[in-house]
Amino acid sequence: MKNHRGESTYHGMASALTASLMMNQEGPAFQIHFYLDECYEQFRSLEKERKKAEVILKKAFPGKRAAVMTNTNPPKTPPKSTRVDYLIVNQMKEQAKVASLFDRMECLCGVPLHINIHAALKTHHMAVCITQSRRKEDSGNMTKQQQQGINFTEDRDNPLMVMALKELAATTKRLRTALWCALQSTLPKAVKTQEHDVHHV
């Protein structure tokens, strides 16, 4: 059985079960690495699917160009960046690109996208902000503890960061689904029929 992106749902269920069993035996430090990897995987998938959607729209609406807003002040990673820092910045940049793509879709089809699509974008933005807030708290604690001569490691037990990364991975996945739904609602019926026929050959 496969979902709309062609991914095996059985494989996904098995992976989730295995991960759950492993995390029951490991502490928050392991969970941080697990969900950080999951966040990166979801981010890369979102980026890939967003680029694919842009190509499909360009072919479906030849000659039509909608104004695309560009971020003139993109976020930057701080000095001595960690994997979490890079993830946050990459997610922020990609989130802005997806938001711009949604605006373009609304211009092309002439009607607003479904409210749930915008809700998915908003919850993803909130998840990124919460993760950023947790990272700032970590950075502040690290500075204080280093001043006190206490050893501090990025992968120490931190349940709040675990929760933030877990939610970020989940909201990124939901944003991928929202992107797919937005594309389907924007494409002309003839194009959607052709896409459906290609995937079922």
N, C-alpha and C positions, 0 to 999 in steps of 0.2 A: 504494500500500500504506500502511495506517495502523496504528498501535499501539493499545493499549487506551484511550488518552486521546484518540484521534482525530487524532493528530499524524502528518504524513506522514514516513515513514521515509526516503524518497528525499530529501526536503528536508533532513532532519537529516544524512544522509550527505554531501550536497553542501556544506552549511554547514561540517561538520567538516573536509572536504577543503580548502575554501577557507581556513579558519582555519589549518590546518596549513601550507599553502603560504606564507601571510602571515607566520607566526611564524618560519619558517625564514629569512626575509629581515629580520626585526626582532630587536631585543635584548630582554633581560628587562624593560626599562621598558615596552615595548609590551605584552609578555605580561601584566604586572601589570594594566594597564588592560583587556585582553581578558578575563582570567579574573575580574576584579572585576565587569565587566558581566555575565558568565555567571553568577556567583554571585547577583547581584541578580535576574536573570531566573528562575533556579531558585527563589530564595526567594519571589518573587511568585507563582510557579506553585504552590508548596507551600502558601502561605497561602490562595490561592484554592481549592485542592482540599480543604484541611482544612475550610474554612467550608462548602463544598458537602457534604462528608461529614457534617458536623454537622446540616445541614438534612435530608438523606436519613434519617439515624438518627432524628431527631425525628418524621418522618412514618411511618417503619417501626415505631417503638415508641411509639405515642401513650400518654401517661399514665405511661410508665416514666421514672423519673429516677434517675440514678446519681450518687453523690457525686463532685463534681469538685474536685480540689485546685487552689487558686489560689496563685500565687507572691506572698507578702506582701512580698518584698524583691526586686523586679524589677531587673535590671541597668540601669545608667545610663551614658550616654556621657560620656567625660571632657571637660574644657575643651579648646577648640580642636580639636574632633573632626574626623577625616578621614572619607572615604567608607568606609574599612576599619573604622573605629571604629563607625560607624552600622550597617554590615553585621553585625559581630560581635554587637552588642546586639540587633538585629532577629532574627538567627538564634537567639540564646539564648532570646528570648521565644517565638518560634514553635516551637522545639524543645520547650519546656515545655508548650505548648498541645497539640502532637501527642502527647506522652507522656501527658498527661491524657486525651486522646481515646482512646488505646489502653487505658488503665485503664477507661474508661467502656465500651468495646466488650467487654472481658472480663467486666465486670459484667452487661452485657445478654445475652451469649450463654452465660454461666456456665462457660466453659472458657478456659484460657490461649490467647493468640494464638500462632501458630507461632514457633518459636525464631528463625527468620530475620528476622522482623519486628522483634523486640527487638534482634537483632544490627545491623540497619540503623539503628535509633535510637541504639545505642551508638557505632557507627562515625561517625555524624554528629556526635554530641556530642564525640567525640575530635577530629574535624576542626575543629570550632569552637574547641576549647581550644588546639589547635596554632596555628591562625591568630591567636588572641588572644596566645599566647606570642610568635609572630613579631612581632606589632605592638608588644608591650612592648619587645622587643629593639630594634626600630627607634626607638622613642621614646627609649630610653636612649642609643642611638648618636647620635641627633639632638641631645640635650642636651649630650653630651660634645663633639660637633663644633662646636656653636654656641659653646660656652665657649672653644673653641680658635680661633674666628673662621673656621671652615670652612663654606662654603655647603652646605646640606643640603636636598634635595628629596625629596618623598614618592615620586616615581616613578623614583628612581634605580635602577640595576641591583641587584636583590635576588633571586637565584635561589631562596632559601629561602622567601620570601614568595610567589613564583610557584608553587612546589610546594604550598604550603599552600592557596592560593586554588584551584588546580586540583583538589586533593583535596576541598575543601569543596564545590565545584560538583558533583563526581561523587557525593559522599555525599548531597547534598541531592536529587539526581535519584533515587538509589536509595531514599531515604526516601519520596519521592513514590510510587514503585512499591510500597513496603511499605505505605503508607497505603491504596492502592487494594486490595491483597491483603487487608489487615485488614478493610476495609469489606465486601468480597465474602464473607469467612468469617463475618462478623457478621450480615449481612442474612438474613432468612428466605428460603427458597427461592422463595416466591411473588413476593416483591418483586424478587429478582434476575432472575426470568423476565420480569417487567414491564419492568424497566430494559433488559434485553437486547432485548425487542421494540421498545421506543421507539427505541433507537439503530440498529435495522436496518430501520426503516420507509422 
